[in-house]
Amino acid sequence: PLHWLKVEQQTFDKWVDEEIVRKEMEQLADIGDIYRPVNCDTKEPLDFLMVGYFSFKDLWPAKKRFDQMVLDGVRFDVTICKPWFIGLYPKGGVIPIGGSA
């Protein structure tokens, strides 16, 4: 299984492409997946990316290194996800609580 970081944009004048974030964050360790969740009702992208590392031991060094990073003029906050958090934001869209996508 992958171990996840939430990489949240702090400025919203543009969305930073996932590949720009991947290129930067893969300098630390291999990334298994990266995606931007979308709202299931509006199909609008949410203001954060989910970045999955193969090893749990890479999460804390990645958080320390990349928290408050600026890429393409956009600042990011990085947090380590609790195991249940990824279930709220599955790849392909956000599933409403009590419903299905």
N, C-alpha and C positions, 0 to 999 in steps of 0.2 A: 504494500500500500504506500501511497504518497503521504508526505507530511507537509502541511500547508501554511503559507504566509498570506496575510491579507495586505495588499499593497494599495493604499488608498490615496487618490489624488487630493491635493489640498487647494489646487487652483483648477478652475473649470472652463477656461476659455477655449480649450481644445482637449480632445482625448489623445493620450499618448498611446501609440501603437504597441501591442503586446510584444512584437519582435524587438523593439528598442529596449524594453524592460528585460526581456529574455537575454539579449546580448550582454547587458550589463551584469545581470544577476548570475549568469552561467560562468562568470569569471571565478566565482567562489566554488561552485560544485555543479554537477549535472542536474538539470531540471527535467522532471518527468512530464509536466504539463503546465500550461499557463493559459488562462482565459479570463474574459471579462463577462461576469454574469449579466443577464438582462432581466428586466421586469416582465413577468409572464403576461400581464395584461396589456401593457403599452408597447412591449418589445423594445423599449428604450434601454440603452446600456446603463449599468449602475456605475458609481464613481470609484470603483476599485477593481483590481485584478486579483485573481487567486493564482498563487505560484506554488507549485508542488515540487518539493525536493524528494529524492529517493531515500535519503537518510535523515532520521530525526536529529542526529548530531549536527547537521548543517543549519538547523533553524536558528539557533541563538547567534552563531557567528554572522549569519545572513542578516538577522534583525539589527545587530550592532553595526554592521558595515553599511547597510542600505537605508536605515531609518533616516529620514530627513534628506534623502538624496534628491538632486535636481536633475531631471532628464528632459531634454528638449524644452527647457524653460518651465517645467512643471515640478513642484515639490511634492514628495510622497511621504506618508507615514507608513511604517511597516510594523505589523503586529503578528505574533504567533497565534494561529487559530486553535481553538479548543476542538477536540475531535468531533463534537456535534455540529460545529459551525458549518463545515463543508456540506453537510446534509441540507442546510437551509438554502444553499446556493449551488445546486448541481449544474454541471456543464449543460448548456442548452437552454437554461432559463430557470427562473425562480418558481418553485411550486408553491402555490398558496397553502397556508396552514389549513388542514382539514379538507383539502381538495386535491385535484390532480391537474397537471398541465394540459 
